[in-house]
Amino acid sequence: MELNGELIKKNINIGNIWGETGHKSQAKQVSKTRLRQLGLSKDGLTFVETLKDLRKMPPNIVIATATTAVHFVQNWSKKQFLKKNNKYVMGLGVFQQLQYDFNSNKKLLKPSTMKFNKFYNPYRGQDLTDSTLLIFRTGGIGDLLFIKPNLDYLKEKYPTCKIKFACGPQYQPMVETWSCIDELLDLPFALKHLIECDYHALFEGVIERCKESYVKNSYNLFSEWMGLDLPDKKLVPTQESKPELVENCKEVLKGWGIEKGDFILAQLRASSPIRTPNHQFWLTLFNKLIDKGYNIILTDNPRQTESVDDFIKLVDKPDKIFNFCQHSKSLDYSIALTSLAGMTLCTDSAFSHIAASLDIPAFGIFGPFPGFVRLKTYPKADWVDAERSCAPCFLHGQDPCPQSGRDGYSPCYDNIDHDEVVEKIEKLLNKERG
C-alpha cells in the first residue's frame, strides 16, 4: 500500500520472538549468507547452558538501512516511521518482519554495511558517573519490569548518569512514568542512539536461549546479566499509577457498584498461546470464586471486548463478573485499575508483575514454566504449577503448544486443581487483610 510516496506496512506483531521454538524456526528460515550480510552467524541462534556462555555469543541485533520511507504500526499501537536511507537498530526477527512488503512487492530494509558488534559496548557493572547507558528489550510487561530495579539502583548510585530506554510503543504508557528513565525511545531506534551512548544493556536470549532461566528467577538473571547481582529484597519493581486514570477507573467501578479492593482483577489470555488455558479452565475457577462471594473484573485491550462479553455469558452468575476491556485504552488504564484491586489473577505473569510493582497481592497460574522463576522475589505473591509429564517445558514464542488439540490451548493447565487455587487465593487475601 502506498500513500504520497510512502509505503505503509500494516500492524506487525513484534514480541519476544526468540523462544526455544522461536530460535529453532529462525535458524531454519535465515540462510548463512543472509546472516553474514547482517553480521550474524548460526552460533548466535543456539541454546546455551549459562549466562557466561551467552556472553560469548554475538547478540542477534541488526543494523538495517531503510530503502524507502515507510511507516508501520507495532502491536496495534502508534505509528512508527522509518526515513529513507536512515539506519536503524533492531532484532533479527523484527528485520525479517519489516524487510519486505508483499503488497507492494518492494524491499523496505537492507542490511547495513555497519555491523552492530562494531558499536556494542555491553554494560557489566562499570562506573556510570557522567555516562550514558542505553537499555533495550524486545519483550513484554514482565521483561521490562525485570530491568527496572537495576535502573533504580544505578540512578541512586550514579545520579549524573543518563539512561535511555527503548521498548515497544504499546508498553511506553507504563515506562514513561519511571523516574529512572531520562529518554524513552521506540524500537527499532536510529543508529545514532547506539553510537551516542557509552554502554549498552540488551537482554536478547537471557530467558529464551539460556538454560539458567530454568532454575533462576528472571529478576536474578537480569541483574546478574548487568553485572549487578542485586539481592532479592532489591529486586521488586516499584511504579505509580496515573492519578487521573485512577479516578477514571473509580468512576467505572462506581457504576458497577464495586468498591476499591473489593474485586479480583484477571486476564483470560497470555501474550503467547502456549501460556494460555482454555475457557473451561477459567469458567470452573471463576464460578468457584464467585460462589465464595468474590467479584471478578476481566481486562484486556479494547479489541477483546466482544470476546470477553461472550465469555461472561457462560459464567453461572454473570452479574458478578465485569468487562473492563473497552475502558482499557492503553496499558496505563489497566495499571490504574490494578492499583484499586484486591488481587490480580492471571496465567503467565504480566499482571502479577504490575501488581507487585503497586504493592498489590498477585496470584499466578503456570504451565510451561514454574512460578518461582517469575514470582519468587515478591512478598505478596503465590502461584500454582501445572503437573504433567511434559511440564515444565520452558517453551516460548508464538506457536501453540505441540501437545495441544484442535483448540490450540496448552493441556498442562487441565491438570491444575481448582480447589487448590481457590484455597491459596483465599489464604493470600486473608494474609493481606490481616
N, C-alpha and C positions, 0 to 999 in steps of 0.2 A: 504494500500500500504506500502511496506517495502523496505528499501534500506540500506544495510550494518548494519542490526540490528536496524535501527532507523525508527520508524513509522512516516509517513508523512500524515498530515491531510491537505487537500486542502483548498482553500480560505474559510474563515468564515467571515460572516458579523457581526462585533461587533459594534453596535451603541448604542444609548441611548435607551435601551430596557425596560425602566421602566414606560412607559406612562400609562394613565388611562386604556386603553385597555390592555396594556402590563402587568401591575401588576395583573390584574384580571386573565388573562390567566396563568401567572406564578403561582398564588395561586392554580389553578386547577391542574397544572402539577406536583407540588412538594408536596410529602407526608409529613405528620407531622413527621414521623420517619426520613426521609432524612433531613428535616430542623433541627431536633435536632442533627443529626450527624454533621451538618455543623455549629452548634452553633447559629441557627436562629430560628425564630418562625413565625407563621402566622400573628402575630401582626405587624411584620415588612413589611408586604405586603399591609397593609391597607392605605386608603386615609385619610389625616388629615386636620384639619382646618388651623393651623398656624405653623410657624417655631418652636415656643415654644413646640407645640405638637410633631413635628417631632424629636426634640432633645431627647425626651423621648423614641423614638423608636430605637432599635438596628439597625445599618446600615446593609444592605443586602450585606455584604462583606464576602468573604470566604477565608480561608487558605486551600489550597489543596496540596497534595503531588503527584508528577509525578510518576506513577508506571512503566514507561518505558521512554526511551529517545524519544522525539518527536519534530518535528518542523512543523510549520504551517504558513500560510500567512493570515494576517488580512487585510480585505478590499482591496485586490489586491495590497498590499504594500510589504514591505520587509519581508524576512523570519524571524521568531522568533523561539527560541529554548528553550525547557524545558529539564532539565537534570534529569535523573532517580534518584529518592529518594530525590530530592530537593523540597523545599516548596515554593509556590507562592501565592501572594495575588491577588484576582480578584473578580469581581462582581458575584452574583449568576447566572445571565444569561450567563455570559462567561463560568462559570463552567459547566453549562448544555450543552453548545455547544461543549466544549472540552473534557468532561469526558469520552466519548466513541467513538470508531472508528468502524462504522458498516462495513466498507470494510474488515477490518482485524478481526472483531469480538473480539476486545481486549479493555479492560479498560485502559484509559490513565491517569486518575486522580482519587484520592480517597480523602475523607475528612480527613484533618489533625486532630490529637488529640489536636493541639494547635489552640485555637479559637481567632478570630480577636479581640473581645472585651477585651481580656486579655492585649493587647498591645495598643489599641486605646486610644489616649490622644487628644481629639478634641481641635483645636485652636479656641479660642473665644476672641482674642484680647490681649493675655498675652504679657509681655515684651519678645522680641526675642533677646536681647543682647547676643551674643556668642551662640545662639541656632540654631538648625536645624529644618526646617519646611518642611514636605512632603505634596505636593499637588497632588491629583489625581482625574481625572474626566473621566468617560466613556461617551463621548458625541462628538458633532461636533464642527465646527469652532466657532459658536456663543458661545457655552458653555465655550470654553476655553478663548475667549476674554472677557466674563463676569468676569472672575477671574483676568485678567491681571492688571487692575487699582489698585486693592488691593495689588498686589505684588510690583508694582512700589512704592506705598506708604510705604509698610513695609521696602523695601530696603533703601528708603530715611531716614526713621525714625530709623531703626536699621541696620546701614551699616555693622556690624560684623556678621549679621545672614547669614545662608546658606539656600538656597531654592532649594529643589529637586522637580521636576515636572514630573509626569508620565501621559502619554496620548497615544492614538493610534498612531502607526508609520506613518500613512497617513497624520497626522497633524504636525509631527515633523519638516518638512521643514519650517513651519511658526514659531513654538515655539522656534526653535534653534537660531533665531535671537534676541530673547528677552534678553536684558542685565540683567534683574532682576532674571534670572534663572541661578543657579550655576551648576546644574546637571540635565540632561534630561534622563528619564527612559521610557522603554517600559511598556505598560500594556498588560498582567499581569507582575508583577515585583517580584523579590525574596524577601522572608520574611525578610532578613537581613536589607533591607532598612527601613522597618517599625520599626524594633527594634532599629536601629541606630538613628532615628530621635526623637527629644524631643516632637514635636507636629505634628498633622496630620489634614489636611483640605480636606475632601471629600464632594461631593455635591449631593450624591445619594438622590433622592426624592425631592430636593428643588423646582424644577419646576414640576416634574412629579407626585408627590404624596402630594402636599401641595396646599390647596385652595387659599392661599395668592398669588400664581402665577397668579390667575385670575384678580387680582386688582393692582398688583405691578409690576413695571418694573424689569426685570431679574437682571440688574446691582444692583439695590437697594436690591433685595433679597439675592444675593450672598455676597454683602458687609455686610449686616446685619447678615447673617449666620456665617461670620468670626468674628463677634463681633466688626466690624469697623464702619459700617453705615456711609460711606463717602457721602458727598453732591454730587448732580448731576454733578456739574461742574468738579468734580474729577473722574467721572465715564465714561469717554470717553477713550477707549484704544488708545495707540499710538504704531506704529511699522514702520519699514522701509523696503522697498523692496530691493532686492539684486541688486546692480548696474549692474553686468554682465548680469543678466536676463532682466533688463530694456532695455539694449542695444540690446539684442536679440529680444525683443518684438518690439522695434523701427524698426528693420530691416524687421520684418514681416509686420508691418504697412506700411512701405515704399513701399513694394511690392504690397500692396493693394491701394496705393495712398491716405493713410489716415494720417492726422497729429495728434499729441498729443492733446488730449482734444476734438477732432472732432468726437467722437463716443459715443454711449451708450453701455455699456457692460451688457449683460443679460445672464441669465441661465434659461433653459426651465423647469427644474425639481428641486424639493427639495430633501432632503435626505430621506424623507418619502412620500409615495404615497398619504397620506391623506392631504398633504400640496402642492399638485401639480395640477395645472389647466390642462384642455385638450388642445390639439394642436390648436383647433379652436379659443380658447380664445387668444392664442398668435398670431395667424395669423391675426386676426382682429386688435389687438393692434399694431403689427409691421407694418402692411400696413398703418395704420393711421399715425404712427410716420415717416415712410419713405416718405409718401406724404407731410409731413411737412419739409422734407429736411434732416432728421437725418440718419446717418449711424448707423447700428446695428452690433455688434460683439457678437457672441454666444460662450461661453466657457463651458467646462466640461472636464472630463478626456478623454484620447485618445480612450478608448473603445466606447465612444459615437459618434465618428467622423462620422460613416456611417449614424446613425440615424439622426444626426443634418444635414448632407448633404441632406438627404431625405426630411427633414422638409423645408429646404431653397428652394427646388424646388417648393414648394407650395406657396411661397410668390409672390405677384404680380410683384415686381421688385427685383428679386433675386440678381441682381448686386449691390444692396445697403445693403446686409446683408452678413456677413462673418463668417466662421467657424474656431475658434481658437483651437478646441479640440486636434487636432493632435500635436499642439505645446505645449500643457499644460502637460508636462511630470510629473509634480508634483505640489503640491499646490502653491509653491513659484513662479511658472511661471504665474499663474493666479493673484497672488498678484502683481507681477511686471506689468502685463497688466492693472490691476485696477488703479495703480498709474498714468497711462497715459490716463485714461478715463475721459470723461466729466461728466459721471454719471454712477452709476450702477442701474440696474432694475432687481428685482428678486421677486419670490414668496418665502415664508418663509423669512429668513433674513440673511443667511450666508454671501453673498457678500455685503449686507448692512453693516454688522459689519466690514468687511475688508475695505470697502470704508471709513467708519467713522474713522478707525484707521490710514488711509492715508490722511485724510482731504479732501476726495472726496465726493461730494453730492451723496446721496443714496435715492432711491425710492423703497418702499416695497408694495407688494400686499398680503393681508392677508385674510385668510378664517377661519380656525379652531380656531384661537385666534386673538385678536385685536392687531393692530400695536403698540399701546403705550407701551405694556408690553415688547417690544423689542427695539424700536427706540426712546423712549421719551427723553433720555439723549443726543441725537445727535443734534448739532446745524445746521447741513446741511442735514437734512433728512425730508421726508414726506412719507405718505402712504395712501392707501385706504383700508377700511374694507368691507368684504362681508356683504350683508344684506339678511338674510334668517332666517326662524323661528328656525332652529336648530343651527344657528351660533351666537356667537362663541361657539363651543362645547368643546374646550380645550382638544381634543383627541391627544394623542401622539402614538408612536410605529410604527411598520412596516406594520400593517394591513391596507387595503384600507378603505375608508370611508364607514360606514354602509349604507349611503344613495346613494352610487354610483351605476351606472348601469353596463352594461357589460364591459365598457371601464375602470372601476376602478377609474376614476378621481373624485375628490370632486366636487359636483354640486354647492356648495356655490359660487364658482368663476363665475358661469354663471350669477349671479345677479349683477356683478360689471359693472359699466357704463364706457365703454372705453373712451368716450369723457371726462369724469371727470378725468380719469387717464392722458390723454394727456394734459389737461389743467393744472393739478397740476405739471406734469413733466416740462412743459414749464415755469411755474411760478418759480419752484425751480432752473432751469437752468438760467433763466434771473436774478434771485436774485444773483446767484453766479457770473455772468458776470458783475454785477453792472449796 
